[in-house]
Amino acid sequence: MPPESPRVAFAVPVYNGEAYLAEALRALQAQTETRWVAFVTDNASTDSTPEIVQAAASGDPRIRYVRNAANLGANGNFNRSAELAVASGAPFVKWAAHDDRPHPGYLAACLAALDAAPEAVGAHSAIRLIDGDGDVYPYREDAGGFIASPTDVWKWTPETMRLLSAPEPAERFGSFLRVKAGEWMIYGLLRADALAKTKPFDLPGVEDALCAELLLRGPMLYVDPVLFDHRLHGGSARHMSRADYLEYESGSEHSSPVLPSIGRAADFVTAIRRVPLAPRQRLRAWATLAHFALGLRRFRNLVVPGPDNYLGLNFQRS
């Protein structure tokens, strides 16, 4: 009998991922749902990434290795891996970071949730935040997330993630603007047809615009059990300076006259324009964005120096 068509295509963008890549690929191979294919796009790595992927692929034809001729930047490589995943014809796509660990039942649980809710654009489970050694960061409910360091809280709560499954597009959009759930949502299981219609990754908003547009298209489901380990370690983009982060995302030294908050606002405007909403829903989406952009939080971006300051004011050296 011919092999079953894959239900899921993993998009695995990687650059110099030798520290965690083998473990990440083993986590995919351990899934109880076996109908998947993985496209590992190597962004011109200079370490042992090629050998790690090729060793895994030699014993598992579901793993496909694609090497970029040059470094496309993280944005370009994420887009490249997603293009290959969508083109595979699998109805679901998932970006799988080279350092994360889905638990064995992750894929099956998310597929079951999506099969029961055809209006949803994606699903993701509860998570643990782990460090470079695989140890779990402490979670404090009163702080609203995982304590990554004495000065860094990785904001995440089940309650805020559930808001992304609200029935109204503007309500989901507003919740996303408030809770900044992109780091969680982007690694969920997504419908390939919804992702194919959505504007790819781009600077300066990176995953924010893509996630916002997806949420305007449909709900993002929350699967309650902890079935996913999201890794935060010393080499994570969260720890980079703004200059290093922009270079990491673009693949070259990047200088843009558009400052971060202004760029994100423009991305959200584009997202509302792109999605086919009913007139009432579109009006509510515009009102939601206006309320967020003109609120106290945005006013603080004018007067408080920092990485999100509209005027680029930041007293810390990058």
N, C-alpha and C positions, 0 to 999 in steps of 0.2 A: 504493500500500500504506500502511496506517496505521503511524505510528511505533512502534518497539519500546517496550515498557514498560521503565521504568528499573530497573536492578538495584540502584542505589545512590541514596540521597537524602542529599545534603549538608545538614547543619544549620550555618548560618553566623551565629552571633550576633555583633553588632558594635555598638560605641558610639564615635563620633568616631574612626573608623578610617581617615581619609583618607590617612595616611602610607603605609600598606601594603596597603590593600584592593584596589586595582586589580591589583597584582602577585599577590595571593592568588587573585583570580578568574581571572586569566590562567593560573595554575598548574592550576586545575581544568579550564579549557578545553583545556589542553595534554595532558590524560590520554589515553593510547592506548585506554583503555576509555571509550567515549563514551556508554554507556547510563546516564546519570545525570540527576538534577534537583537544583537547589540552592535552598534556602529561606534567604534572607538576612533575618534579623530585626533591624531597626534599632531600637535601644533609645532612641528619641527623640534622635538625634544633633543637635548644633548646628553641625557642620562640613559639609563637602561630601560626606559619606557618601551621602546620597540620590542626588545627581547621578551619583556614580561607579557605583553599582549600576544605576541606570536606564539609563545609557549602555551598560553591559555587557549588560543585559537586552534592550535594543532590538535588538541584533544576535544574541542567543542566547536563544530562548524557554525553554531549560532553566533559566535563572536567574529566580527569582521574588522580588520585593521585597515585604516586609511591614514596615510601620512601626508600632511600639507607640505608643499614645497618650501614654503616660508611661513614664519610666524604671522598669523592673521590677527593677533590680539585675542583676548578672551571673548570679546563680542563676536568677532568673525568666526572663531572656532565653535562657539555655541550655536551660531546660526548654521554653520556647515554641518554639524552633527545632526541638528534638527531637520535640515533639508533632506539628508540621507534617510533619516528615520521616517519622515512623512512619505517620501518617495517609495518606501518599502511596501506601502499598501496596508500596513497594520493599522487597525482602527484606533489604537491608543499609542501615545508617545510619552516617554518619561526621560527628562534629563537626569542622568545618574552621575553625580560628581565622583571624581576619582578617589576621594577620601571619605565618602559617606558609606553607611552600612544599612541597607534595608534588611529587616528581619525576614526569616523564611516565609512567613505568611503575609507579608506586606502586599505583594502584587495581587494575590487572590482576594484579599479583603477589599482593596480599592476597586478591583474589577466588579465584585459583587455589588458594591455601593453604586457604581456607575450604571450597571445593568438595570438596577432598580429605579434609576432617576435619569431618564434619557435627556432631560432638559439641562443637566449639569454639564459644565465644560471640563471638570476635573475633580479629583479627590486626592486627599492626602491624610496621613494618619497623625496621631499624637507622636511626639518625638522625645528623644533624650538628646541632650547636648553633651558631646564627649570631647575630650582633649586629645592631644597627639598620641598619648599612650592608650587611648580607649577608655579612660576613666570618666565617669559621669560627673559633670559639674553639678554642684548643689542647686536645688530648686527652692526658691522662697516665694511663697504665695503672696506675702505682703509686699515684696519688691516687684511682683508681676513678671517673674522670669527666672532664668538660670544665672547664677552669679559667676561670671567668667573671670572676674578679678574684683578687687575692692572698689574699683571705679567704673566697672563695665558690667551692665546687666543686659543679657540677651533677652529682650522683651518677647515673651511668648506665654499665652495662657489659652487653655481650651475654650474659654468663653469668647475671647476675641476672635479666634479662628472660626468658631461657629457662626459669627456674624457674616462671614463671606458666603454663606449658603442662603441668605435671605431671598425671598421671592422677587423683590423689586430691584431692578438694575441700579437705580440711584442710591438705594440703601446700601447695597453691597459696595458700590464705588465710594461712598462716604466713609464706610467702615474701613476700607482699605487705606484711604488717605489718612485716617486718624491713627490706625494701629501699625502702619508700615509693615505689612505682612509679607512683603515680597521675598525675603530670604527663606520663609517657610513655603510659600505657595509655589515658587518656581520649580521646586523639586518634587512636586506632586505628579500624579498620573493624569495626563491631559488627553482629551479627545483630539485625534489627529486633524479632523476637519476644522475644528475651531482654531487650532494652532496655525493651520495653513492659511487662514483668513486674517490672521493677526500680524501687525507690523513687527518685523524681527527686532532683535536687540540693536540698540543704538545708544550713543552717548547723547546727553549726559545722564539721562534717567536710568539707563541700563534696564534692570528687570522691572522697574516700577511701571513704565508705560505699557509693557507687554502684559503684565498681570492686571493692570487696570482695564485694559481693553478686553481681556478675556472675561473679567467679571461683569463688564457691561453686556457681554454676550450670553452669560449664563452663570449659575451658582457654582461655587467651589465647595465640595462636600468635605466634611470633617469626619474621619473614621476614628472612633474613640480609643481603641487599644494603642499602647505604645508599640509601634512596629517599625520605627525608623530611628537610626542614630545619625545625627547631623554633627559633623566634626568641625570644631573650632580649634585651630592650633597656631603656632607661631608664624607659619607661612600663609595663613589665610588672608584674603584681601581686606578683611575688616581691620587688620592691624597696619595696613599700608598708609603712608602719607598720601595727601590728595594727588600730588604730582606723580608718585609711583603708581597709584591706583589708575590714573588716567592712562599712563603708559602701558600698564598691564592690560587694561581693557582694549586699547586701540592698537597695541603692537608697536608703537613708536612714541617718541616724545610728542606730547599732545598739548597744544595751546589753543584754547577756545575763548572768544570774547563773550560767550554765553556762560553766565555763572550758574552754579548748580541748581539753585531753587528756581530761577527763571527758566532754565532749560526743562526742568521737570514740569513746570506749569504749562509750557508749550507742548510737551509730550501728552499731557492729559487732555488738552484742547484737541489735539489730533485724534486721540483715542475716541473722544465723544463724537467727533465728526465721522469717523470711519465706520462705526457700528450702526447697523440698520435698526434704529429704535422707533417706537411709536412717538408721535409728537409730544404727548404728555410725558412720556418717559425721558425723552431728550431734554425737555424743558427742566425737568427735575434734576437731571444730571448736570446741566449748566448751573442751576441754582446751588447745587451741592458743591461744585467746584468754586463758585464765587464766594460762598460762605466760608469755605476752607481758606481760600487765598486771601481774603480780606479780614480774617479773624485775628484775634490777639496773638495766636501762635506765629502767624506770618509777620505781624508787626514786630515781634521780637527779632525776626530774622533781619530787620532793618537796623536795629540798634544794638544787638548783642553780637560781638565778634565770634566767629567760629566757622566751621566748614560749610554751613548752610546759609551764611550771611549773603543777602542779595547783592551787596556791594563788594563782596570779596574780602571783607575785613576779617582778619585772623591774626591775632597777636602771637600765635605759636608758629615756630618755624616748621616747614614741612620737611 
